[in-house]
Amino acid sequence: METYEDLGAVLGPVDLDSEALIARAVRDGRRHERRRRLGVGVGAVAVVAVSVGAGLHGGGSHQPDGGAVADPGATDQGTGLPSPEVADARLSALLPVPGDPLSATSGGSAAEPFVRVQRSLDPDGSGTGTVLVELVTGKPLSPADILHSSQKCSLVAGRAGSAESCTRLADGWMFTVTTRPDGTQASARAVEHIANVTFEDGTIVDVLAANYVHASDPTRDTPVLTMAEVQKLATDPVWFQSAP
């Protein structure tokens, strides 16, 4: 995954206006890459169906890049990640209502593996939408990476009137945005709340809450979680804890 830090290391110091343009370009690139990996924006959100009590089986039309269905008995991927089943159980426990499982997958490269889980839910009787969580592990950030990340966060946080924001955390950064899914088939009514938390230790939590199951046909006016709830979910310390 290309990062702000990778680009900054290549380009070195630039003036503020250029840096803002570069930061936005990289941010947009990361958002599109995240959409591609999450399999959202066009068509069904679900990529692999979960059969409760019967393990995982293939389904849907999108196969995650480098993805592999996990062993239902696994409790750890050997990379600091929980198994898809453990991550899905944690998501269910943290949602306002458990909802229904849509997918639980793992994949990625050896250097950057991920676990991805999704659930559909109707927390208030207004219609069904979806929540998706992706957990990624990578190498810890260097002091230079941390400096560049803080600079980029300051740029995003300082843009008045923007739908995007960034908050410096004690051990990382949280980027958030309210946006609409990509794709010509996506409805103009489709809305997403997205939070990306990048930690200094190299772990990443992505959370997306939408007002649809199919982006072409939203079933409610607003995403199933508020932005505050998405942020709380993204910063919950449970995700990378060891499985019992």
Secondary structure, 3 states (H helix, E strand, C coil): CCCHHHHHHHHCCCCHHHHHHHHHHHHHHHHHHHHHHHCCCCCECCCCCECCCCCECCCCCCCCCCCECCCCCCCECCCCCECHHHHHHHHHHHCCCCCEEEEEEEEECCCCEEEEEEEEECCCCCCCEEEEEEEECCCCCCHHHHHHHHHHHHHHHCCCCCCEEEEEECCEEEEEEEECCCCCCCCCCCCEEEEEEEECCCCEEEEEEECCCECCCCCCCCCCCCHHHHHHHHCCCCCCCCCC
